[in-house]
Amino acid sequence: MNTDEQADILINNALQIARDTASDKVFLFLNSEQSCRTFAKIESIKDEAIVLVIPKNQTIPDCVINKKTIIHTWSGNQTRFSRVKYAFMQAVLQQVIQPDYKVVCVLGPWGKDHLDTITVHDLSLSWSEEFPFDPRSLITKNFFHTVIAVIDIALDIGALGREGKPVGTTFIIGNVEQIIKSSHQAIFNPFKGYPKEIREINSSEVVESIKELAQLDGAFVISGKGIVEAAGRHLDADAVSSVAQQLKGLGSRHRAAASITMHSEAIAVVVSQSTGKVTIFDEGKIIAALDPVISSRMV
């Protein structure tokens, strides 16, 4: 059996599983332009339930574009479950799915063109601590799009570090005035005094500056509109007992980030220096954890 035949079987089985489980969508994860062209020839891919999940740096061939709903994901290598969770966040943001949908996913290894895995996810259920994912609080924020942009940067930092060295850092998004009152500068603020238009999170220059400054102590503070207000902020919020219990085994960076989200409507995104894992907090709780593969760090 060649890879095309295997893909056809997996996609057809995924569609059947979706029907049998009353699932709302089938997410098909494709890694390259070549795989898009190959799978576009498969008859079953035309099913309206299928949503294509493609890295944002990949070109979509004409044989696919405008024919399918498409979700673009972070371009780096994540674990399979991490890729699934990220795709769900993007899909909720784009209103492709709702937080209570049931979704079947078909995917294979990162960077490869073959498929070998089918998973079923009921987003209406409480997910385990080993696989935290609850986007319901995120979609109530009017700065969800900014959170996704920050997560992309955080995944880059977690996967690649900086100059071959692992890096850990914290991003606080939203409710800037309160966050500034609940923190103080640990270093000189490198973003102070610059016009808003050159501090936008989607600017490539700002992204590179953030990756460089992530090596320094302190958190980044970013407005809901995606303007970087400060770097090098020390968070003054004290970890309360409920936060400490939930985050047992995690360090002071995670505890401080979780705590400050309990006392504000901000979202915190934390990159672990030791593992590269990206953890997202809201109201003092972990609402998602994404795992970039750090084998690509340069030595």
FENGIQUI-V970399 format. One record per residue. N is the residue number from 1. SS is DSSP state (A for helix, B for strand, O for the rest). PHI is phi in whole degrees, -180 to 180 (999 if undefined). Layout:
n=N ss=SS phi=PHI
n=N ss=SS phi=PHI
This chain:
n=1 ss=O phi=999
n=2 ss=O phi=-85
n=3 ss=A phi=-66
n=4 ss=A phi=-65
n=5 ss=A phi=-65
n=6 ss=A phi=-63
n=7 ss=A phi=-62
n=8 ss=A phi=-60
n=9 ss=A phi=-64
n=10 ss=A phi=-64
n=11 ss=A phi=-65
n=12 ss=A phi=-64
n=13 ss=A phi=-66
n=14 ss=A phi=-63
n=15 ss=A phi=-65
n=16 ss=A phi=-67
n=17 ss=A phi=-61
n=18 ss=A phi=-60
n=19 ss=A phi=-68
n=20 ss=A phi=-68
n=21 ss=O phi=-102
n=22 ss=O phi=57
n=23 ss=O phi=-77
n=24 ss=O phi=-87
n=25 ss=B phi=-144
n=26 ss=B phi=-120
n=27 ss=B phi=-93
n=28 ss=B phi=-108
n=29 ss=B phi=-91
n=30 ss=B phi=-119
n=31 ss=O phi=-103
n=32 ss=O phi=-151
n=33 ss=A phi=-63
n=34 ss=A phi=-63
n=35 ss=A phi=-67
n=36 ss=A phi=-61
n=37 ss=A phi=-65
n=38 ss=A phi=-65
n=39 ss=A phi=-75
n=40 ss=A phi=-63
n=41 ss=O phi=-82
n=42 ss=O phi=-81
n=43 ss=A phi=-60
n=44 ss=A phi=-66
n=45 ss=A phi=-69
n=46 ss=A phi=-76
n=47 ss=O phi=-59
n=48 ss=O phi=-65
n=49 ss=O phi=-74
n=50 ss=B phi=-81
n=51 ss=B phi=-115
n=52 ss=B phi=-85
n=53 ss=B phi=-115
n=54 ss=B phi=-132
n=55 ss=B phi=-56
n=56 ss=O phi=-67
n=57 ss=O phi=-90
n=58 ss=O phi=-91
n=59 ss=O phi=-78
n=60 ss=O phi=-97
n=61 ss=O phi=-67
n=62 ss=O phi=-60
n=63 ss=O phi=-71
n=64 ss=O phi=-114
n=65 ss=O phi=-60
n=66 ss=O phi=69
n=67 ss=O phi=-107
n=68 ss=O phi=-136
n=69 ss=B phi=-72
n=70 ss=B phi=-126
n=71 ss=B phi=-110
n=72 ss=B phi=-96
n=73 ss=B phi=-118
n=74 ss=O phi=-55
n=75 ss=O phi=-83
n=76 ss=O phi=-86
n=77 ss=O phi=-88
n=78 ss=B phi=-120
n=79 ss=O phi=-63
n=80 ss=A phi=-61
n=81 ss=A phi=-64
n=82 ss=A phi=-66
n=83 ss=A phi=-62
n=84 ss=A phi=-63
n=85 ss=A phi=-64
n=86 ss=A phi=-62
n=87 ss=A phi=-61
n=88 ss=A phi=-63
n=89 ss=A phi=-62
n=90 ss=A phi=-63
n=91 ss=A phi=-68
n=92 ss=A phi=-66
n=93 ss=A phi=-59
n=94 ss=O phi=-87
n=95 ss=O phi=60
n=96 ss=O phi=-77
n=97 ss=O phi=-132
n=98 ss=O phi=-107
n=99 ss=O phi=-63
n=100 ss=O phi=-108
n=101 ss=O phi=-73
n=102 ss=B phi=-111
n=103 ss=B phi=-131
n=104 ss=B phi=-99
n=105 ss=B phi=-116
n=106 ss=B phi=-124
n=107 ss=B phi=-154
n=108 ss=O phi=-134
n=109 ss=O phi=-65
n=110 ss=O phi=-63
n=111 ss=O phi=83
n=112 ss=O phi=-111
n=113 ss=O phi=-99
n=114 ss=O phi=-102
n=115 ss=O phi=-107
n=116 ss=O phi=-149
n=117 ss=B phi=-138
n=118 ss=B phi=-124
n=119 ss=B phi=-131
n=120 ss=B phi=-122
n=121 ss=B phi=-131
n=122 ss=B phi=-100
n=123 ss=O phi=-74
n=124 ss=O phi=-80
n=125 ss=O phi=-92
n=126 ss=O phi=-75
n=127 ss=O phi=-91
n=128 ss=O phi=-70
n=129 ss=A phi=-63
n=130 ss=A phi=-74
n=131 ss=A phi=-139
n=132 ss=O phi=-67
n=133 ss=B phi=-161
n=134 ss=O phi=-149
n=135 ss=O phi=-82
n=136 ss=A phi=-61
n=137 ss=A phi=-72
n=138 ss=A phi=-65
n=139 ss=A phi=-73
n=140 ss=O phi=-81
n=141 ss=O phi=-84
n=142 ss=O phi=-82
n=143 ss=O phi=-119
n=144 ss=A phi=-54
n=145 ss=A phi=-63
n=146 ss=A phi=-69
n=147 ss=A phi=-60
n=148 ss=A phi=-63
n=149 ss=A phi=-62
n=150 ss=A phi=-68
n=151 ss=A phi=-59
n=152 ss=A phi=-58
n=153 ss=A phi=-66
n=154 ss=A phi=-62
n=155 ss=A phi=-64
n=156 ss=A phi=-60
n=157 ss=A phi=-64
n=158 ss=A phi=-66
n=159 ss=A phi=-80
n=160 ss=A phi=-105
n=161 ss=O phi=63
n=162 ss=B phi=-145
n=163 ss=O phi=54
n=164 ss=O phi=84
n=165 ss=B phi=-110
n=166 ss=O phi=-66
n=167 ss=O phi=-133
n=168 ss=O phi=-120
n=169 ss=B phi=-161
n=170 ss=B phi=-133
n=171 ss=B phi=-121
n=172 ss=B phi=-116
n=173 ss=B phi=-117
n=174 ss=O phi=95
n=175 ss=O phi=50
n=176 ss=A phi=-57
n=177 ss=A phi=-58
n=178 ss=A phi=-70
n=179 ss=A phi=-66
n=180 ss=A phi=-62
n=181 ss=A phi=-68
n=182 ss=O phi=-99
n=183 ss=B phi=-152
n=184 ss=B phi=-144
n=185 ss=B phi=-71
n=186 ss=O phi=-89
n=187 ss=O phi=-137
n=188 ss=O phi=-60
n=189 ss=O phi=-77
n=190 ss=O phi=-73
n=191 ss=O phi=-99
n=192 ss=O phi=-68
n=193 ss=O phi=92
n=194 ss=O phi=-90
n=195 ss=O phi=-60
n=196 ss=A phi=-59
n=197 ss=A phi=-66
n=198 ss=A phi=-106
n=199 ss=O phi=-118
n=200 ss=B phi=-77
n=201 ss=O phi=-64
n=202 ss=O phi=-86
n=203 ss=O phi=-77
n=204 ss=A phi=-62
n=205 ss=A phi=-66
n=206 ss=A phi=-67
n=207 ss=A phi=-60
n=208 ss=A phi=-65
n=209 ss=A phi=-64
n=210 ss=A phi=-61
n=211 ss=A phi=-63
n=212 ss=A phi=-72
n=213 ss=A phi=-72
n=214 ss=O phi=-62
n=215 ss=O phi=-72
n=216 ss=O phi=-90
n=217 ss=O phi=-70
n=218 ss=O phi=104
n=219 ss=B phi=-102
n=220 ss=B phi=-91
n=221 ss=B phi=-115
n=222 ss=B phi=-129
n=223 ss=O phi=-73
n=224 ss=O phi=-61
n=225 ss=O phi=-85
n=226 ss=O phi=88
n=227 ss=B phi=-98
n=228 ss=B phi=-76
n=229 ss=B phi=-92
n=230 ss=B phi=-162
n=231 ss=B phi=-132
n=232 ss=B phi=76
n=233 ss=B phi=-88
n=234 ss=B phi=-92
n=235 ss=B phi=-81
n=236 ss=O phi=-87
n=237 ss=O phi=-60
n=238 ss=O phi=-88
n=239 ss=O phi=-71
n=240 ss=O phi=-85
n=241 ss=A phi=-61
n=242 ss=A phi=-65
n=243 ss=A phi=-68
n=244 ss=A phi=-60
n=245 ss=A phi=-67
n=246 ss=A phi=-67
n=247 ss=O phi=-101
n=248 ss=O phi=-56
n=249 ss=O phi=98
n=250 ss=O phi=-98
n=251 ss=O phi=-88
n=252 ss=A phi=-65
n=253 ss=A phi=-61
n=254 ss=A phi=-68
n=255 ss=A phi=-66
n=256 ss=A phi=-65
n=257 ss=A phi=-64
n=258 ss=A phi=-63
n=259 ss=A phi=-63
n=260 ss=A phi=-68
n=261 ss=A phi=-77
n=262 ss=A phi=-76
n=263 ss=O phi=-109
n=264 ss=O phi=-153
n=265 ss=O phi=-101
n=266 ss=O phi=-83
n=267 ss=B phi=-110
n=268 ss=B phi=-114
n=269 ss=B phi=-123
n=270 ss=B phi=-121
n=271 ss=B phi=-103
n=272 ss=O phi=-79
n=273 ss=O phi=-69
n=274 ss=O phi=-80
n=275 ss=O phi=-116
n=276 ss=O phi=81
n=277 ss=O phi=-63
n=278 ss=B phi=-107
n=279 ss=B phi=-114
n=280 ss=B phi=-114
n=281 ss=B phi=-117
n=282 ss=B phi=-148
n=283 ss=O phi=54
n=284 ss=O phi=78
n=285 ss=B phi=-119
n=286 ss=B phi=-76
n=287 ss=B phi=-105
n=288 ss=B phi=-165
n=289 ss=B phi=-138
n=290 ss=B phi=-117
n=291 ss=O phi=-121
n=292 ss=B phi=-70
n=293 ss=O phi=-85
n=294 ss=A phi=-94
n=295 ss=A phi=-66
n=296 ss=A phi=-85
n=297 ss=O phi=-60
n=298 ss=O phi=-78
n=299 ss=O phi=-105
